[in-house]
Amino acid sequence: MRNHPGPSGVVTIEGGVARGKVCAPPSKSYTHRALVAGFLTGRPYAIHNALRSEDTLASRDAVRALGTDVRASRGSQGLWILRPGEPRPGGPIRIGARESGTTLRLFTAVASLRAGPVTFFGAPSLARRPMRGLWSSLESLGASIGRPQNGASLPFTVCGPIHPGHTTVPGAVSSQFLSGLLFALPTLPGPSEIHVRGLLVSRPYVDASLHVLEHHGIRWKVRPEGFLAEGHQVYHGTRFSIPGDASSASYLWALSALTGGDVSVTGVPLDVPQADLALLPILEHLGAQVSPGTDRIRVRGDRSIRPSPFVADVSDTPDLAPLLGVMASFVPGTSRLRGIWRLVHKESDRLRGTRDLVRALGATARREGDELVIHGPPTRSKIHLPGLEDHRMVLSAAVAAAALPGPSQVGQAEAVAKSYPDFFAHLRSLGIPTGPGGEP
């Protein structure tokens, strides 16, 4: 087997024991948010340790389309420099969001600050992502939305400018609706209030937005049912440093636990809001020992310890659901994933995808209301899922494959470029054999 899979195509993974140290890739969530904040400063701005992935490049392109140049520094890896150009006139602007829901939601709110039309388009999978709640909120503040006639979410046009005032946003569909408003509204010439209707899901991602806003001197007051901000606020600061990504690190930590390995991931701070840090206590159900340090988080697996079933609510951590499904598959007994209804609105139907991945392992999965009930352990020695294209599904399947004797096929190599381009290289560095596709 060759050492490197090709730039595209099916990946084959053999079982192994993961050992070593990896520096976490930069956070995708924080790179998006830093691009928004950097654009809103209206000044030259530096993003240190930026993640270059398909999703973050979509946000970079959005910033460029709105008139601010973004260039990678040749002298420093991961340094992006933003330089505002001349203000764009009121003519039409087009923003291609690719497959990035975060780009779509955050920059729709930002574009509504502008007096001219901005048209958004993207991949077919993005056209299935909900947008109505954000559109309605912006319309209540004076924006005009040219909605698609076919019931899809793309393409559409937003034309501002919005004005300060009171608006309502649904909390149970996507926290990105709220995050977009949190970034945009404080710059308006007057106070604004956001009422969050219903349960607010993915609250840690809202906390990440508030963390970035606070860094730039933007203040929101938290109310029982929403948020209140004064207007005329100005984004201060000229730089932001991106933390290591807990979402990407979660696959490495689970890999160590499931293979009986010993993996340390550096660069993920525990004092910066990140939703997927919630994985760490669940790893103990697999018999793993989690040791946070000042510069790394170490996870040591122990296959001699019998795993115990667990219950996890993924309402705040939807990206973890496929990986938690894999983990539950390796546990003898019945585990439950709660808050699963939102999974159907991701890049793919991740509720169905998680269920199919569990069944591919030979474990059982069934839906009971808002729960996915999983009964392990796996009964197969390898998995054959060459058609996977959703990055979270490919990453989760790869972790499962490494814990099996193998060899397994786990989907399209290029899929991970959306969030974790170096994933397969990191697997190899930890001693997990990977290679190009081919019948195992």
N, C-alpha and C positions, 0 to 999 in steps of 0.2 A: 504493500500500500504506500502510495506517495505521501509525502509529509503534508502537502497542502491541497485542499480542495480547490477547484477552479473558481474563477470569479462568479460563476453561476452554476446552477444545476443541483441535483440531489446530493446530499451529504450522507456518508456512512460513518457511523460511530460504533466503536467497540467498547466493551465494558472495561473498567479499570478502577483504580483507587486514586482519587485526586489528592495531590500533595503539593504544597508550595505557597508562594505569596504572589498576589496580583494587586496592582494599583487600580482602583475602581475607575472606570471611565467617567468623564464629567456628566453631571446630571442633565438629562434632556429637559426636564421640567424647568429647571432654573436657567438653562440657556435660553429657552423661549422667553421667559419672564425678563431676563436681563436685556434681551433685544428690544422688548417693548419699552422698558424703562429707559434704556439708552436712547431710543428714538424720541421719547417724550421729553428728554432733557433739552433737546434742541441744540446741543453743543457737542464738540468732539468727545468721544467716550470710548473706553477700553473695556472689553470683556476678557478676563483672564481665564484660561482653562476651559474654553468653550468646546462643546461637543459638536463635532462635524458629523451629522447623520442626515438621512433623508428628511426627517421631520424638522430638524433645526435649520436645514438649508431652506426649507419652505418659509420659515419665519424670517430668515435672512433676506430672501427674495422679496418678501412683503415689505420689509423696511426699505429695501432699494426702490421698490415700486412707488413708495410714498415720498421719495426724494432724498433719502439719506444713504450715502454710500457705505458699504460694509466690506472691508478687506481683511484677509488674514495676513498677519505680520510674517514676513519671511524670516525674521531673526528670532522668533519665539514661537514654538509650537503651541497651538491653542489660544493664541492672542488674536482677537478680532478688534479692529478699529472702526468705529463709526464716525463719519464726517458728514454733517448736514450739508446739502446743496442749497441752491436757490429754492425758495418755496414753490411748490408745484402750483400752476394755475388751476382754475376750476374745471378743466377739461377731464375727460374720462380716464380712469386708471383701472388696470386689470391686475388682479392678484391670483396667482395659481397656488393653491394650498396643498397640492399633491395629495397625500393621504393623511395629512396632519389635522386632526380635530382641534388640537390646541391652537395651531396657527389660525384656523378658520374662526374659532370663537373669539380669541383675544383680539385679532386684528379687525374683525367686524366692528367691535366696540371702538377701537382706535380710529377706524376709518370714518365712523359716524361723527367724529369731531370736525371733519372736513366739510367745506361748503360745496364740493363737487361730487359727482357720482364715482363710486368704486365698485367694480364688478368682481365677484369671487367665482372661481371655478376650481375643479380638482378632479381626482380620480373617481370612478364610479362608486367605489366603496364609501367614499366621503359623502357622496350625494345621498346616502342612506342615513347619515348621522342627523339626529334631531337638531333643528335650529329655530323652531317657531317661538319658543319661549323667549329667546334673546331678541328676535325680530320684534315681537310685541312690546318688549320692554323699551327698546330703542324708539319705536314708533310713539310710545307714550311720552317720550321726551322730545318729539318733534322730527325725528328722522323719517325719511321716506324709503320704503323697502319695495323693490321690484321683485316680487316672489315668482318662482317657477310655476308654470301652469299645470305641471304634471304631478304635483304633490311631492316631488323630490326636494332636496335641500340645495341643489346646485343646478345651474348657475343662478345667482341672484345679484341684485345691485342695491347698495346702501348709499343714501345721499343725505348728508347733514346740512348744517351743523345741528347737533342736539343742544338743548338748553337745560339748565339746572332745574331740578324739581324732584318729585317723588315718583318712584317707579317700583314695579313688582316683578320679581323673577322667580320661576319655579326652582325649588331647591332639589327636587328628586330626580331631575333629568340629567343634568351635568353641572358640576361645580364650575366649569369653564365659563358658563354664562355669567355667573357672579364675578369671577376673577376679571373678565374683560371689563365689566362695569367698574370694578374697584380701581382699575388702572386709569380709566378714561375720565370718570366723573369729577374727581377733585380738581381737574384743570379748568373746569367751567367757571363762568363769572357769577357764582352764587352757590349756596349750599344745596346738597343733594342727599336724598335718603333712599335707600334700597330696602324694600320689604321682601324677605325671603318667604315664599309661600310653600308650606309643607316641610317635610323632612329635608334637611341639607345633607346630601351625600358627599363623600370624598372631602370631608372637612380638612384633612391634612393638606390637600392641594390649595385650598383657600388660605390656610395658614402660611403656606409657602409664598403665595402672592403677597400677603400682608407683611411677611418678612422682607421681601424685596422692596415693597413700598416704604416700610419704615427705614430701611437703609438709605433711601433717597429722600427722606424727610417728609413723606406723604403720610398724613394721619387720618384714620377713620375711627369713629367712636362705635363700639359694639353695643347694639340695642337687643332687647329680648327677641325681637323678630326681624332683625336686620342690622343695617349699618348706616351711620350718619357722618357726612363729611362737610366741612366748610369748603367754599369755592376759592378760586384765585390761588390755589396751591401750585408751587413750582417744584419740579424735580431737581434736587440738588445732587452733587457728586459727579464724578467723572469716570468712575470705574466700578466694576463688580467682579468678584472672583467666584467661579462656579465650584460648588462642592462636588465630591465624588457621589456617584449615583447609587442610592440604596436599591433602586429597582433593578439595575444591572447586577449589583452585588448579590442580590437575593438568589440568583441562579447559582452563583458560586458557593454560597453558604449551604444551599440545599444539596448541591452536588457533593460537598464534603460530608454532610450528614448521611446521605443515602449510600455513598460508596464506602463509608467507614474511613474517610480520609482526614486530612489535617490541612485546612486552607485558611490563610490570613488574607484579608482584604484591607488595603490601606486607603486612606483618603476620604472615608465616609464619616463625617462628624455626627455625633449623637445629639448635639445641641442645635441643629438646624432642622426645621420641620421637613420630614420626608415620610410619606405614607407607608412605604414598604419596609421601614424599620420594624413594622408590626410582625414581620416574619420571624424575628429572632426568638421570641419566647415560644413560638410554635415548634421550632426545631428541637426543643427539649423533649417533645413527644416522640421524636425519632431516636431518642437516646443520645443526642448530641450534647456536647458541652460548649457553651457560648462564653467567650472570654473577651469582653471589650477592653481595649487598652487606650493609651493616649494617642497612638498613631495608627492603630489597626484594630479590626474586629476578627478574632480568631474563632473558627468553628472546627471542633474535633468530633468526628463521627465514631460510633462504636457499635458494630453490628452484633456484638454479643449481648447487647441490651435489647430486650423485646420492646418494640414500639408500642405506644398506647394511642387509642383513638382520640380525636380532638374535634372540637366545634369551632369554626371560624366564621365571623361575619365579614363579608367582603364588600359591604356597602361603602366603606371608606377606602378600600384597597382593591378595586376591581381588577387591576392589572395582575394581582397575585393569584387570581382564581385558577387559571390553568396550572400554575406551579403547585398550588395547594392541592389541586386534584391529583397531581402526580404523587405528592407526598402521602396523601390519604390512601392512594392505591397500594403503597408499600406497608401499610399498617394493618395487621390482622384485626379484624373487627370493623365496626361501623363508625365512620366519621361524617360530619355534616358541614357543608358550606352554605351559609345563610346570606340573604340579600343578593340573590343571583339574577334577579329580573333584568338588571341593567346590562348584563353581559351580551345580550343579543344586539345591542346598538354599538358595538365596537367595530374595528376594522373588518372583522368577520363575526359570525354568530358564535361567540366564545362559550356560550352555554352549551350549545350542541358540540362545539369543538372539544371542550373539556370532557364532556360525557364520552365522546368517541375515543379520546385519548385514553381515558380510564379503561374503557372496554378493550382497546387495542392491547393493553397490558394484561388482559385476562382478569381484571377486577370487575366489579359490578357497579353500575351507577344508575340511579333513577331520580326523577324529579318528584318532590313532594311539596306542592305549593311554591313557596319562595326559598326552598332548600334543594340542594343537590346532595343526595345521600349516597355515599361511596363505601363499598365493603371490599377490603383487601384481604390477603396480599395478592400480588400479581401471580399469574399461573403460566406466563409465557417467558421464554428466554430471549426474545427479541421482538421488536416492533417494526412494522412495515408501513410507513406513512409518508411516501415520497411526494404526495401532492400538497403538503402543508405550505401555505404562503404567508399567513399571518405571523408577524415576528414573535409575538408572545407565545403562540402555539409552537413554533419551531424551537424557541429557546427552552420551553418546558419539556418538549419531547426529547430534546438533546440531553437534558438532565436525566430523564427516565432511562434513555438508552445507555448512558454511562453506568447506570446501576444494574444493568442486565448483562449476561454473558455476551450477548450480541453475536455478530454485528447487526446493527439496526439501520434503517433508513428513516430520516427524520425531516424531510422537506427540502425546500429550496434554500441554498446557501445565501443567496443575495437578500433574502427576507430580513436577516438580522441587521442589514445596513440601515434600517429605519430607526433603530435605537441603540444598537450595540455592535458596531462594525467589526470590532476586534474579538468577538466572542469565540470563534473557533480557534483563533490563534491562542487565546487564553486557555482554552481547553487543552490544547497540545502542550502548553507550558506547564500545566498541572499534571501531565502524564496520561491524559485521556486520548487514545488514538482516534483521529478523524481523517477522513479522506474523501475523494470524489465518489459520486454515485456509482451504481452498479448493483446488480442483483446480489444481495448478501448470501 
